Amino acid sequence: MSAFAGFRFPPEVIVVAVRWYLRYNLSYRDVEELLAERGIEADHVTVYRWVQRFTPLLADAARFTRRAPGDRWYVDETYVKVNGVWR
């Protein structure tokens, strides 16, 4: 069953609202205003509930797509000077 089941708004709207709040350091009322400018009437309390419920899910989803630095390095060709000779 989807984590978004039972919500009035489509998952795309919820994810965008939560992402705006987290990424751009907006208030719940700011997110409410941005949604209203796009024709979506959602109360700031609704946005608060979305953030509380879906932030852990989005963080877990993002964690799997990130790669650790130094995970793998590929080098096609390289030259190294050893004792004054390029190898």
Number of C-alpha atoms within 10 A of each C-alpha: 4 6 10 16 10 8 10 8 13 11 14 9 12 19 17 13 21 22 18 17 20 13 8 9 11 13 15 21 16 14 24 22 17 15 18 13 10 8 9 13 13 16 15 16 12 13 21 18 12 17 20 12 14 17 15 11 12 14 10 11 11 10 10 8 8 8 9 7 7 6 6 7 6 5 5 4 5 7 8 9 8 8 7 7 8 9 9
